[in-house]
Amino acid sequence: MERHTYTHIYLDMNSESYKKALLELASAKMPFGKYKGYFISDIPEYYLVWYKRKGFPENKLGRQMQEVLELKENGLEPILRKIRTC
């Protein structure tokens, strides 16, 4: 499966695979821990930075956490909230 960099999605919203990936990321929730049940995009940035230092899980959740952190670091996290409210 192709891995997408979500900052590029903002520039290329016509790609169906990017749209699908963004929809999935916008609705992804944390399955465990302090933020269990929270949308990953609603988890505070400091927690994602801590996880980055610790090492993201090597699975889909880890990729989603990394992608949300990238969006937050680039000021693009409101995109995910807007998608959820549509």
Residue frames relative to the residue before (quaternion, step in Angstrom):
aa qw qx qy qz dx dy dz
M 1.0000 0.0000 0.0000 0.0000 0.00 0.00 0.00
E 0.4684 -0.6815 0.4946 0.2676 3.53 -0.95 0.92
R 0.2818 -0.7415 0.5832 0.1750 3.56 -0.95 0.88
H 0.2355 -0.7845 0.5632 0.1092 3.54 -0.82 1.04
T 0.2959 -0.6883 0.6259 0.2169 3.53 -1.21 0.60
Y 0.4000 -0.7899 0.4152 0.2091 3.53 -0.39 1.26
T 0.5683 0.5674 -0.4165 0.4262 3.61 1.08 -0.34
H 0.6399 0.5074 -0.3271 0.4755 3.59 1.16 -0.48
I 0.5485 0.6141 -0.3948 0.4077 3.58 1.17 -0.50
Y 0.6037 0.5777 -0.3505 0.4230 3.55 1.01 -0.83
L 0.7140 0.4504 -0.2446 0.4771 3.56 1.06 -0.76
D 0.7858 0.2584 -0.1164 0.5497 3.60 1.17 -0.55
M 0.0438 0.8513 -0.5188 0.0645 3.57 0.58 1.16
N 0.5614 0.6184 -0.3959 0.3815 3.62 1.20 -0.05
S 0.5757 0.5936 -0.3807 0.4139 3.59 1.18 -0.36
E 0.4388 -0.7176 0.4800 0.2492 3.58 -0.70 1.10
S 0.6512 0.5135 -0.3332 0.4486 3.59 0.97 -0.76
Y 0.6366 0.5073 -0.3297 0.4782 3.59 1.05 -0.67
K 0.6303 0.5298 -0.3360 0.4573 3.58 0.99 -0.80
K 0.6559 0.5094 -0.3053 0.4659 3.54 0.93 -0.91
A 0.6599 0.5100 -0.3044 0.4601 3.58 0.95 -0.90
L 0.6564 0.5009 -0.3122 0.4699 3.59 0.98 -0.77
L 0.6327 0.5236 -0.3320 0.4641 3.59 0.97 -0.79
E 0.6616 0.4996 -0.2980 0.4732 3.55 0.97 -0.87
L 0.6639 0.4989 -0.3039 0.4670 3.59 0.93 -0.87
A 0.6450 0.5370 -0.3211 0.4388 3.59 0.97 -0.83
S 0.7579 0.3738 -0.2070 0.4930 3.60 1.04 -0.69
A 0.4549 0.7002 -0.4435 0.3257 3.61 1.27 -0.03
K 0.1390 -0.7933 0.5906 0.0507 3.55 -0.97 0.94
M 0.5329 -0.6093 0.4895 0.3241 3.51 -1.26 0.57
P 0.3039 -0.8145 0.4683 0.1578 3.60 -0.60 1.08
F 0.8043 0.1630 -0.0735 0.5666 3.62 1.20 -0.20
G 0.7459 0.4719 -0.2880 0.3714 3.52 -1.37 -0.02
K 0.8296 -0.2586 0.2003 0.4525 3.49 -1.41 -0.29
Y 0.7824 0.3012 -0.1435 0.5258 3.59 1.02 -0.79
K 0.1800 0.8068 -0.5360 0.1713 3.58 1.15 0.62
G 0.8095 0.2500 -0.2096 0.4882 3.56 -0.90 1.01
Y 0.5614 0.5769 -0.3934 0.4441 3.60 1.24 -0.18
F 0.5113 -0.5581 0.5335 0.3773 3.53 -1.22 0.48
I 0.5442 -0.6282 0.4320 0.3501 3.58 -0.90 0.85
S 0.6588 0.5169 -0.3159 0.4461 3.59 1.00 -0.72
D 0.6666 0.4792 -0.3093 0.4800 3.62 1.22 -0.25
I 0.4903 0.6343 -0.4432 0.4012 3.58 1.27 -0.02
P 0.5365 -0.6470 0.4257 0.3351 3.61 -0.88 0.87
E 0.6062 -0.5967 0.3993 0.3422 3.52 -1.08 0.81
Y 0.6255 0.5609 -0.3560 0.4092 3.61 0.94 -0.83
Y 0.6368 0.5288 -0.3266 0.4562 3.60 1.07 -0.72
L 0.6643 0.4890 -0.2991 0.4797 3.57 0.99 -0.83
V 0.6160 0.5242 -0.3398 0.4800 3.59 1.08 -0.70
W 0.6279 0.5278 -0.3292 0.4678 3.58 0.99 -0.83
Y 0.6626 0.5007 -0.3004 0.4691 3.56 0.95 -0.90
K 0.6122 0.5512 -0.3471 0.4481 3.57 1.03 -0.76
R 0.6677 0.4927 -0.2968 0.4726 3.59 0.95 -0.88
K 0.6645 0.5013 -0.2792 0.4788 3.54 1.06 -0.85
G 0.4911 -0.6119 0.4444 0.4324 3.53 1.11 -0.84
F 0.3692 -0.7280 0.5353 0.2172 3.55 -0.59 1.16
P 0.5829 -0.5442 0.4452 0.4072 3.59 -1.14 0.49
E 0.3996 -0.7176 0.5191 0.2365 3.57 -1.07 0.72
N 0.5455 0.5506 -0.4281 0.4647 3.53 0.58 1.27
K 0.7764 -0.3370 0.2454 0.4727 3.56 -1.31 -0.17
L 0.6331 0.5325 -0.3319 0.4533 3.60 0.95 -0.85
G 0.6573 0.5151 -0.3111 0.4538 3.58 0.91 -0.88
R 0.6424 0.5059 -0.3185 0.4795 3.58 1.00 -0.80
Q 0.6557 0.5062 -0.3175 0.4614 3.58 0.96 -0.83
M 0.6375 0.5174 -0.3300 0.4659 3.59 0.97 -0.80
Q 0.6531 0.5126 -0.3037 0.4674 3.57 0.97 -0.87
E 0.6682 0.5021 -0.2976 0.4614 3.58 0.95 -0.86
V 0.6391 0.5016 -0.3304 0.4804 3.60 1.00 -0.76
L 0.6285 0.5219 -0.3415 0.4649 3.60 0.96 -0.78
E 0.6381 0.5222 -0.3273 0.4616 3.59 0.94 -0.83
L 0.6466 0.5048 -0.3183 0.4751 3.59 0.96 -0.82
K 0.6566 0.5125 -0.3119 0.4572 3.59 0.91 -0.92
E 0.6704 0.5112 -0.2970 0.4483 3.58 0.91 -0.91
N 0.7335 0.3864 -0.2177 0.5150 3.57 1.19 -0.53
G 0.5389 -0.6695 0.3777 0.3445 3.57 1.27 0.28
L 0.5437 0.6575 -0.3708 0.3669 3.58 1.22 0.39
E 0.3915 0.7546 -0.4668 0.2436 3.61 1.20 0.05
P 0.5728 0.5912 -0.4119 0.3908 3.68 1.00 -0.47
I 0.5205 0.6331 -0.4134 0.3968 3.60 1.19 -0.45
L 0.6820 0.4929 -0.2930 0.4540 3.58 0.90 -0.93
R 0.6450 0.5066 -0.3269 0.4695 3.60 0.99 -0.75
K 0.6430 0.5220 -0.3210 0.4594 3.55 0.99 -0.81
I 0.6251 0.5326 -0.3307 0.4650 3.58 1.00 -0.81
R 0.6679 0.5161 -0.3040 0.4418 3.61 0.92 -0.88
T 0.7171 0.4544 -0.2588 0.4607 3.58 1.04 -0.68
C 0.5372 0.6263 -0.4049 0.3939 3.60 1.26 -0.11
